[in-house]
Amino acid sequence: MTANTESERVAERLQRSAARLSYDPDVDVDWLAPLVDGAYGKAPERCSLYGTELWERLGEDQRGELSRQEAAAAAASGIWFELILMQGLVRHVYNSDPTTHNAQYALTEIADECRHSTMFARSIAKTGGVVRRPSRSAHRAGKVFGAICGPALLFAGAIYVEELADGMQREMMRDSSLQPMIRMISRIHVIEEARHISFAKDELGRAWARHGRVGRELIRWAIAGMAYVATSELLHPKAYTSVGLDPREARQVAAANPHWRRTKAAWAAKAVEYFTEIGLIGGPSRRLWRRAGVLD
């Protein structure tokens, strides 16, 4: 079977899956239901300050609020990256034969990401999230990444961010102590992103194989930098100010918090394992992965 035939087979399978199991967040999420008083946005042990002296100083209401604000910050970063991914997928289709299953599945995925971004935005508004946009540095980095990334970097970036979100949201959708709306949003995203990860892995395999030694080393550095920025964007200073904490102190405490490092490593584990297996993580660029807190 040729690479093109294999690409078509994978894309056709994913199109069938999308036809069988897709969601409409306008219908499948109960946006009118009131939030549950006191319910967390994510498990307390998955909050960035859990186990620290700052965490001990917070009251229960403040801890719950911080968890909701951190969940909103993660949703805002999800919108930011999905917009970058959609740019790349549009270019992918632009350079493809639109009659192929591959191009048509890419269009299907763009439609999924449009719904996801809208869903995340509505969830931020519903929970009173104060974080609406990425940091200025991440916003600038996203412009550059979206403008210049080729297929290998595009699909590697998609795998990393989607696996990171998947690790987080699989926990959230199963945790009955969290806000029901957040659990449903997590479930929708996990189910639909599974197709996106499969597509990205198939595309990355062919794109990675086309690069020689120098090209691969450049991509290793680029994806390590992207992973560092994307992981950092899970937090935002405004999340800390919302509960009366000094944002600079709180970020420093979170960066040194072993509980938070273990959380990030757990969420990113599948992507790190896959990238190590295919050779995308290796050499000097491993330092950036360690700085991101997802690699020992």
C-alpha positions as CSV (number, residue, x, y, z in Angstrom):
1,M,0.0,0.0,0.0
2,T,1.5,3.4,-1.0
3,A,1.8,6.3,1.4
4,N,-1.0,8.2,-0.4
5,T,-3.3,5.2,-0.3
6,E,-2.5,4.7,3.4
7,S,-3.3,8.4,4.0
8,E,-6.6,8.0,2.2
9,R,-7.5,4.9,4.2
10,V,-6.8,6.6,7.5
11,A,-8.7,9.8,6.5
12,E,-11.7,7.8,5.3
13,R,-11.8,5.8,8.5
14,L,-11.7,9.1,10.5
15,Q,-14.5,10.6,8.4
16,R,-16.7,7.6,9.2
17,S,-15.9,8.0,12.9
18,A,-16.8,11.7,12.8
19,A,-20.1,10.9,11.1
20,R,-20.9,8.4,13.8
21,L,-19.8,10.2,16.9
22,S,-19.6,14.0,16.9
23,Y,-21.2,16.5,19.2
24,D,-22.9,19.9,18.9
25,P,-21.9,21.8,22.1
26,D,-24.9,24.2,21.6
27,V,-27.2,21.2,22.2
28,D,-25.1,18.7,24.2
29,V,-23.9,21.1,26.9
30,D,-26.5,22.4,29.3
31,W,-25.5,26.1,29.2
32,L,-28.6,27.2,31.1
33,A,-28.0,25.0,34.2
34,P,-26.6,26.9,37.1
35,L,-23.1,26.2,38.4
36,V,-22.9,23.9,41.4
37,D,-21.9,25.9,44.4
38,G,-18.5,25.0,45.7
39,A,-17.7,22.6,42.9
40,Y,-14.1,22.7,41.7
41,G,-13.0,23.4,38.2
42,K,-10.3,20.7,38.4
43,A,-9.2,18.4,41.2
44,P,-7.4,20.3,44.0
45,E,-4.3,18.1,43.7
46,R,-4.0,19.1,40.1
47,C,-3.9,22.8,41.0
48,S,-0.5,24.5,40.5
49,L,-0.1,25.5,44.2
50,Y,-1.4,22.3,45.8
51,G,0.8,21.2,48.6
52,T,2.6,24.5,49.0
53,E,2.5,27.1,51.8
54,L,0.5,29.4,49.6
55,W,-2.1,26.7,49.1
56,E,-2.3,26.2,52.9
57,R,-3.0,30.0,53.3
58,L,-6.0,29.9,51.0
59,G,-9.5,29.2,52.4
60,E,-11.7,26.6,50.8
61,D,-13.6,29.1,48.8
62,Q,-10.4,30.6,47.5
63,R,-9.1,27.1,46.5
64,G,-12.3,26.4,44.6
65,E,-12.1,29.7,42.8
66,L,-8.4,29.2,41.9
67,S,-9.3,25.7,40.5
68,R,-12.0,27.3,38.3
69,Q,-9.7,30.1,37.2
70,E,-6.9,27.7,36.3
71,A,-9.4,25.6,34.3
72,A,-10.5,28.8,32.5
73,A,-6.9,29.6,31.8
74,A,-6.4,26.2,30.3
75,A,-9.5,26.6,28.1
76,A,-8.2,30.0,26.9
77,S,-4.9,28.4,26.0
78,G,-6.8,25.7,24.2
79,I,-8.6,28.3,22.0
80,W,-5.3,30.0,21.2
81,F,-3.7,26.8,20.0
82,E,-6.8,25.5,18.1
83,L,-6.7,28.8,16.1
84,I,-3.1,28.2,15.2
85,L,-3.9,24.6,14.3
86,M,-6.8,25.7,12.1
87,Q,-4.5,28.0,10.2
88,G,-2.2,25.1,9.5
89,L,-5.0,22.8,8.5
90,V,-6.4,25.4,6.1
91,R,-3.0,25.6,4.4
92,H,-2.9,21.8,4.3
93,V,-6.2,21.7,2.4
94,Y,-5.1,24.6,0.2
95,N,-2.2,22.5,-1.0
96,S,-4.3,19.3,-1.4
97,D,-6.7,17.8,-3.8
98,P,-10.1,18.8,-2.3
99,T,-11.7,15.6,-3.6
100,T,-9.5,13.4,-1.5
101,H,-10.6,11.9,1.9
102,N,-7.5,13.5,3.4
103,A,-8.5,17.0,2.5
104,Q,-12.1,16.4,3.4
105,Y,-11.2,15.0,6.8
106,A,-8.9,18.0,7.4
107,L,-12.0,20.2,6.7
108,T,-14.0,18.1,9.1
109,E,-11.3,18.6,11.8
110,I,-11.4,22.4,11.2
111,A,-15.1,22.3,11.8
112,D,-14.6,20.4,15.0
113,E,-12.0,22.9,16.2
114,C,-14.4,25.8,15.5
115,R,-17.0,24.2,17.7
116,H,-14.4,23.4,20.4
117,S,-13.1,27.0,20.5
118,T,-16.7,28.3,20.8
119,M,-17.4,25.8,23.5
120,F,-14.3,26.8,25.5
121,A,-15.1,30.5,25.1
122,R,-18.6,29.9,26.5
123,S,-17.3,27.9,29.4
124,I,-14.9,30.7,30.3
125,A,-17.7,33.2,30.3
126,K,-20.0,30.9,32.2
127,T,-17.5,30.3,35.0
128,G,-16.5,33.9,35.3
129,G,-13.0,33.2,34.0
130,V,-10.7,36.2,34.1
131,V,-8.2,34.8,31.6
132,R,-9.4,35.4,28.0
133,R,-6.2,35.6,26.0
134,P,-2.7,34.1,26.1
135,S,0.3,36.1,27.4
136,R,1.8,38.7,25.1
137,S,4.9,36.6,24.5
138,A,2.8,33.5,23.7
139,H,0.5,35.6,21.4
140,R,3.6,36.7,19.4
141,A,5.1,33.2,19.4
142,G,1.8,31.9,18.1
143,K,1.8,34.3,15.2
144,V,5.2,33.2,14.2
145,F,4.5,29.5,14.6
146,G,1.2,29.7,12.7
147,A,2.9,31.6,9.8
148,I,6.0,29.5,9.2
149,C,5.4,25.9,10.5
150,G,5.6,23.2,7.9
151,P,3.7,19.9,8.1
152,A,6.1,18.1,10.6
153,L,6.0,21.0,13.1
154,L,2.3,21.6,12.6
155,F,1.3,18.0,13.3
156,A,3.9,17.5,16.1
157,G,2.5,20.6,17.8
158,A,-1.0,19.3,17.4
159,I,-0.1,16.0,19.0
160,Y,1.6,17.6,21.9
161,V,-1.1,20.1,22.8
162,E,-3.9,17.6,22.2
163,E,-2.3,14.9,24.2
164,L,-1.6,17.4,27.0
165,A,-5.3,18.4,27.0
166,D,-6.4,14.8,26.7
167,G,-4.4,13.8,29.8
168,M,-6.0,16.6,31.8
169,Q,-9.5,16.2,30.5
170,R,-9.7,12.4,30.9
171,E,-9.3,13.0,34.6
172,M,-11.8,15.8,34.7
173,M,-14.6,14.0,32.8
174,R,-14.4,11.1,35.3
175,D,-14.3,13.3,38.5
176,S,-17.8,13.6,39.9
177,S,-16.7,16.3,42.3
178,L,-16.2,18.9,39.5
179,Q,-18.6,21.2,37.8
180,P,-20.9,19.1,35.6
181,M,-20.5,21.5,32.7
182,I,-16.7,21.2,32.8
183,R,-17.0,17.4,32.9
184,M,-19.3,17.3,29.8
185,I,-17.0,19.7,27.9
186,S,-14.0,17.5,28.8
187,R,-15.9,14.4,27.5
188,I,-16.7,16.0,24.2
189,H,-13.2,17.2,23.7
190,V,-11.6,13.9,24.6
191,I,-13.8,11.9,22.2
192,E,-13.4,14.2,19.2
193,E,-9.7,14.9,19.8
194,A,-8.9,11.2,19.7
195,R,-9.5,11.4,15.9
196,H,-7.4,14.5,15.6
197,I,-4.5,12.8,17.3
198,S,-4.8,9.8,15.0
199,F,-4.7,12.0,11.9
200,A,-1.8,14.1,13.2
201,K,0.3,11.0,13.9
202,D,-0.4,9.6,10.5
203,E,0.6,12.9,8.8
204,L,3.6,13.4,11.1
205,G,5.0,10.0,10.3
206,R,5.3,10.9,6.6
207,A,6.4,14.5,7.1
208,W,9.2,13.5,9.6
209,A,10.5,10.8,7.2
210,R,11.1,13.5,4.6
211,H,13.6,15.4,6.7
212,G,17.3,14.8,6.9
213,R,19.6,15.1,9.9
214,V,19.8,18.9,9.9
215,G,16.1,19.4,9.3
216,R,15.2,17.0,12.1
217,E,17.4,18.8,14.6
218,L,15.8,22.1,13.7
219,I,12.3,20.6,14.2
220,R,13.4,19.1,17.6
221,W,14.4,22.6,18.8
222,A,11.2,24.1,17.4
223,I,8.8,21.6,18.9
224,A,10.7,21.8,22.2
225,G,10.2,25.6,22.2
226,M,6.5,25.2,21.3
227,A,6.0,22.6,24.1
228,Y,7.6,25.0,26.6
229,V,5.4,27.9,25.6
230,A,2.2,25.8,25.4
231,T,2.8,24.1,28.8
232,S,3.6,27.5,30.4
233,E,0.3,28.9,29.1
234,L,-1.7,26.4,31.3
235,L,-1.2,29.1,33.9
236,H,-1.8,32.8,33.8
237,P,-1.0,35.5,36.4
238,K,-4.6,36.7,36.4
239,A,-5.7,33.3,37.9
240,Y,-3.7,34.1,41.0
241,T,-4.8,37.7,41.4
242,S,-8.4,36.6,41.3
243,V,-7.8,35.0,44.8
244,G,-5.7,37.8,46.2
245,L,-2.2,36.3,45.6
246,D,0.8,38.1,44.3
247,P,1.1,36.8,40.7
248,R,4.9,36.9,40.6
249,E,5.3,35.0,43.9
250,A,2.6,32.5,43.0
251,R,4.2,31.7,39.6
252,Q,7.6,31.2,41.2
253,V,6.1,28.9,43.9
254,A,4.2,26.9,41.2
255,A,7.3,26.5,39.1
256,A,9.2,25.0,42.0
257,N,6.2,22.9,43.2
258,P,6.9,19.1,42.7
259,H,3.2,18.4,42.7
260,W,2.7,20.7,39.7
261,R,5.7,19.3,37.9
262,R,4.3,15.8,38.3
263,T,0.9,16.9,37.1
264,K,2.3,18.4,33.9
265,A,4.5,15.3,33.3
266,A,1.5,13.0,33.8
267,W,-0.6,15.0,31.3
268,A,2.1,15.2,28.7
269,A,3.3,11.6,29.2
270,K,1.8,10.1,26.0
271,A,3.2,12.8,23.8
272,V,6.6,12.6,25.4
273,E,6.7,8.8,25.0
274,Y,5.7,9.0,21.4
275,F,8.1,11.8,20.5
276,T,11.0,9.9,22.2
277,E,10.1,6.8,20.3
278,I,10.2,8.4,16.9
279,G,13.2,10.6,17.7
280,L,11.6,14.0,18.1
281,I,12.9,14.3,21.6
282,G,16.7,14.0,21.8
283,G,20.0,15.8,22.0
284,P,20.5,19.3,23.4
285,S,16.9,20.4,23.0
286,R,15.9,18.0,25.8
287,R,16.8,20.9,28.1
288,L,13.7,22.8,27.0
289,W,11.5,19.8,27.7
290,R,13.0,19.7,31.2
291,R,12.4,23.5,31.7
292,A,8.7,22.9,30.7
293,G,8.5,20.5,33.6
294,V,7.4,17.5,31.5
295,L,10.6,15.5,31.3
296,D,12.8,14.3,34.2
